[in-house]
Amino acid sequence: MTLFEFVLRLSVALLLGAAIGFERQWRQRSAGLRTNTLVSLGAAAFILLSESLTGVTGDPSRVAGQIVTGIGFLGAGVIMKDGFNVQGLNTAATIWCSAAVGSLAGVGLYGESVITAGAVMFAHLGLRPLGRKISSIPASPAEEANGTFFYLFQIKCLDKVENHLRVMLLETIKSDSSLRLQSLKSKDNGNPKHAYVEAKVVSNGNRDSIMENLAGKLTLEYGVMEVSWEIAGQQNEQ
């Protein structure tokens, strides 16, 4: 391989990785312009290293397989869990695609690398409006009632009534076989006279009415200053 060919392939990987990363940077994502450029550039460099060392007798596909494994660890670093929600999956998938674009450029498949980069950018720019329209379509009442619901229940009360409120919570959860307590914890937030009770409850199906009734009962209890609940997440049946 000539030096010109080496520079050409590396340059194509750099430009296409930058094109993909531009959209991520514009959307203010954690892995933006530089990350996707470096991923594409690095993937191409490893492919070129294999070809430079082994020549026509080498097998760049073996190096490409190792690149896929390595990118998996890098992509995992941008995936974050916020409560019951997971963020960063699109960014991780984009990093994975950038490595594929760089690998294609590294083996000299210029047309294929350009097409792949264009497809990645179309998936972000062209399919985004379609995804929003699909998400805005309301689900039927039956679909909304099915699936797994994650409830977050919070109570602010006097410290001396904390145990009584905990018992009320547990009795309500045990009274319905579809409810399951995931966690129950308390803290004082620096004020030993007050207690902040937080319960995470998982239910099979929508149990908003139970949560509302429980919140109403707790509000009437002595020593309770604030009661709130919300649906922290939902997993619909596929």
N, C-alpha and C positions, 0 to 999 in steps of 0.2 A: 504494500500500500504506500502510495506516494504521500508526501507531506501535504500537498494540496488537497488530496482526497480526504485526509484526516481532518484538516481545517474545515473543509466544506461540510462534512457530516456533523462535526461538532457545532458549527455555526447554525446549521438547520435546526438541530436540537435546541440550541439556545434560543433562537428566534421563536420557534413554535412553543416552547415552554413559557417564554415571556408573554406570548399572546394569550395563552390559557391563564397565566397568573394575573394578567391585567384585570380580567373580570372579577377574580377573587379579591384583588386589592381594592377594586372599585366598590365591591359589596362589603368592604371592611371585615373580611374574614381573617381568621388567625393565620392561615397559610395563604399568602398572597403572591405578589409578583416575584420576589426573590426566591421564595421556597419552591414554587413550581418550576421556575427557571433552573434552579440548582438540581432539582430532582431529574428533570429531563436531561440536563447537561451531564449529570453523574451517570445516569443509565447509559447514555451514548458513550461516555468515556470508558466504562467497563466493557461494553461490547467491543469498542475499538482496541482496548488493551488485549482482549482475547484474540482478536484477529491479528494484531501486530505481533503477538508472541508466537502464535501457532501457524499463521499463514493460512493457506488453503486447506490444510489438514485439520484445522481446529473445528470446534463445534460451538459457535456462539450461543446456541440454544441452551446449553448448560449454564452459561453465565446469566442468560436471561431468566432462567428459573431461579437462580440465587437472588437476582434483582427483585423479582416478585416477592420472595420471602422477606427480604430486607425492607421493602417498601411497606409491607404489612405492619412491621413494628413502628415505622415512622407514622403511618396513618393512624395507628392506635393512640398516638400521642396527642392528636387534635380532637379526639372524640371525648366529650365531657358529658357527665350525667348530672342533670340539674333536677333533683327530686326524683320524680318518676319519668321525667322526660330526658331524652338523649339528644345531644346537639353535636354537630360537627361531622355527621355522616357524609354529607355532600362534599365537604372539604377533603375528607379522607379519600373518598372515591376519586376526586379530582387529582389528588397527588398520585394515586395509583395509575390513572390515565396518563398523566404527564410522564411517568416512567415508561409507559408503553410507547408513547410518542418518541421519547428519546431513544428507546431501543430500536424502533423502526428506522430512525434517522441514522443510528449507529451502524446498522448493517447495510445502509445505502438505499433503503426503500423510501426515497424522497416523496414520491407521489402518495404512497400509502400513509406516510407520517403526516403529510399535509391534510389528507382526507380525515384521518383520525382526530387531529387537532381541531379541524373544523366541526366535526361531529360533537366533540366535547363542548365546544363553545356554543353550538346550537342547542345542546341539551340544557345548558344554563340559561341562555338568553331566549331561546325560542320556546322551550317547554315551561318556563317559569309562569307566564301568563295562563297557560293551559292548566297548570297545576293549581293555581289560585282559583280558577273557575270551578274546577272539580271539587276543591275543598269547600267552596261556598255553597255547593248543592246540599240542602238540608237532608239529613237522614230521616227515614220514617220513624214514627214513634216506637215501633216494635224493635227496630235496629238500635235505637238509642237506649232502650231498656235492657238490652242484652249485653253480654260481655262482662269484663271485670272492671270494677270501679275502685279507685283509691281515694279515700276520704282523709282529710286532715282536720282534726278537731282540736280547738285550742280554748283553754279556760284560764281566766285570771281570777284569783280568789284569795281569801285570807288563808294563812298557813294552817290554822287550826281546823279548817273544814276540808283540807285537801284529801285526806284519806276517805272521807265520806263520799266525795265526788268521784274518786277513783272507783269505789264500790259501785256507784250508780252506773258508771260507764261500762264496767265489766258485766254487770247484770243485764244491761241492754244488749250488749254484744252476744252474751250467752243465750239470750232469749230467742235469737234468730239464727238458725243454722247456716244461713247464707253469709253471715258476717264472721270475720276473723280479725283478731287484734294483731297487728304487725309490730307495733312498738308503743310503749307508754313511758313517758319520762316527765320529770318536773325540774324546775329551776326557780331561783328567787330573783334573778337579775339584780343582785346587789341589795335587795330589800328583804331581810329575813322574815318580816311580818307577812309578806305576800308570797304566793306560789303561782307559777305558770305551768299548767298541765298541758301537755301536748300528746295526743293519741293519733296514731296512724291506723286506719281501719281498711281492710280489703273486703269487698262484697262481690258476690256473684249476682250481677244484675243491679239495676238502679234502686237504691235505697234512700233516696232523698227525703222521703216522708218520715222515715225513722230518724234520720239525722235532725230534721226540723223539730219533731216531737221531743227528742232528747234535749236539744238546745233550749226549747221552751221550758221544759221541766227544770233544767239546771239554772236557768235565769231566775227562777222563783226561789231557789235555795238561798238560805242565809249565808252571807259571806261571799257570794259570787258577784264579781264586779263586771266581768265581760265574758261573753261566750261567742265563739265564731266557728264556722265550719266551711269547708270548700272541697270541691272535687279536685284533687291534686293530679289526677291522671286517669286515663281510661284506655282499655284494650278491648277493641271490638272483636267478636268472633269472626274468623275468616270463613 
